[in-house]
Amino acid sequence: MAAVFAATPSLSQDLRDSHLNPLPRTDAERARIATVTAAPSDFTQPQRYEDLPAGAATVRARTDADAFSQPSANLSFEQELDFKVGNGLFKKVWVSAPSSTLASDGLGPLFNARSCQRCHIKDGRGHTPAGPEDNAISMFLRVSIPGSPDDAPAEIEGYLATLPEPTYGGQMQDFALPGHKAEYRLDITYQEIPVELSDGETVSLRKPTYRAADLGYGPLHPDAMLSPRVAPQMIGLGLLEAIPAEDILAKADPDDADGDGISGRPNIVWSTEFGEPMLGRFGLKAGMPTIMEQSAAAFAGDIGISSPLYPAPFGDCTPAQADCQTAPHGDGDERGFEIDQQGMDLVAFYSRNLGVPARRDVDDPKVLRGKEVFHTIGCASCHTPAFVTHRLPDRPEHSFQLIWPYTDLLLHDMGKGLADNRPEARATGREWRTAPLWGIGLTRRVSGHTQFLHDGRARSLLEAVLWHGGEAQAARDAVVSMPKPDRDALIRFLESL
């Protein structure tokens, strides 16, 4: 295959969504899609269908902590059964091997959590440790060292090669089975930075410093690069997977040809599942191409569970951790892996079909004013409001839906303040994927907190906005200088999503 990325046309040609088996769009459909996804010109009333962010898959907005844990509204009865079984596997607490519970053994030996649900609590956002006595169970550090050009896939131009840290692998695990040492303890310190806003308002931002403390297997490589990650919310993932790659790539402007200061780039990654370059969509730097691959990688790295895509029974343990690699594991003749393909299919189905709650207060005058501010200052340049998904005969629940995720799924330079200085595939150390905003106003209801951004440093939506830099600097500065009523309206709009 020719090198991928030379220009958007070659991307569109090479990065097919053939794994989804989509039907081609007609010219009439393309015209309809352009009309329903066009930017609004009237901010005195909601746009049509704006209250249904996931189209026919939208669920009612519950008033309790289960708001993100509902099956998509358009699943069949049989699909709801698969969803519930997948939910059981998502919640399953894994145990060490050998065990009498053969269907649940294989944990670790090093791990970050004993189940998917313990990181994605209530299918919502993770959180930073509340204090010295609180663990970092929904937060961890990715780790790698720089690679050479020979370590990059030859098919992907501009790939920034990295290698696992020789001793600690691809991520740091802070739990271990008896007889093994945990890899580290996450240590975070914060510095408060005041930001003066218009009308005399002041907001304090907390700037974090991260340290891998109490290293269990010796020092890190001198070139080790650490990146903190908080578990993201889970809703609407199947609909994001169903957005046509050509629609995402059409919004890419790597050289800022239109001069608007926004230069979104696609992350192109090597797919373990399909053995070819694919468009990255999932993860905080869009480092994973499909929900199946993302789920299998999490089982391996977070829990130490093997699967057909990641067959090592010892998870992320390295050759330098010999006792870990030779410890008892849960692979057996019946399953072949600690979670087999049928189990992975069910977990992926569950992850694809967590319903997006309906919008609230779409016709409230303050919400409408906030929406106008959102568009006027350029937030929608990255947080693209709407897409229409592929026509998918094999996935009718995701097929041809008008959705409102408020993301372009592209990489953007977010400035020095948010940089983790660690590349991932084609993403630089300053780039992050635009986070979807649907459901963001229900974070406190679901997760019991209002922590945002990749590492949870922002304690409110306003703090999250004020951390934006790089391509978003102009929008951030506009928020600082605008009249307080407009700033409050912008936050009120975000809370309605």
Secondary structure, DSSP 8 states (H G I E B T S, - for coil): ---B-SSHHHHHHHS--GGG--B---HHHHHHHHHHTS--S--SS--TTTT-TTGGG-B---SSTTTT-SB-TT--HHHHHHHHHHHHHHH---B-SS-S-TTSB---SEES-SSSTTTSGGGS-----SSTTS--TTEEEEEEEE--GGGS-TTBTT---EE-BTTTBTB---EE-TTS--S-EEEEEEEEEEEE-GGG-EEEEEEEEEEEES-SSS---TT-EEEEEE----TTHHHHHTS-HHHHHTT--TT-TT-SS---B--EEEETTTTEEEE--BSTT--BSSHHHHHHHHIIIII----SSS--TTTT--TT-HHHHTS-----TTTSSSS-HHHHHHHHHHHHTB--B--S-TT-HHHHHHHHHHHHTTGGGTS---EE--B-TT-GGGTT-EE-------EEE--GGG-----BTTB-TTEEE----TTGGGHHHHHSS--BSTTS-BSSHHHHHHT--GGGHHHHHHHHHS-HHHHHHHHHHHHH-
